[in-house]
Amino acid sequence: GFCRYWKGRVVNVHPSLLPKFAGGMDLAVHQAVIDAGETESGCTIHEVTEEVDAGPILVQKVVKVEPNETAESLKAKIQPTEGPAYIEAIQKYISTTQGSGPITYAD
């Protein structure tokens, strides 16, 4: 299916430091991090595979979880790290595929 056809060419951002808190979404993930007493969290850019949030990890960005953190405040700290994490993942992809030609819509 989709994942096999696009293997190695689709990435996703997850709002935690995978493999911790895989499978959740948005504020539920941030609340789970807080409820677990974690001292750090962040975002993970990973390859999409058939198993949810289980693909190879490409980049992780870490933020500190403060004692008085809320799911909303943690989300507000993590979201700004996602764009730079994507850029870093793309740069890594380009640097490891040089010589194979430009990336096109056909890819």
Beta strands, then each sheet from edge to edge (+ up, - down):
strand 1: 11-14
strand 2: 40-47
strand 3: 57-64
sheet 1: 1+ 2- 3+
end
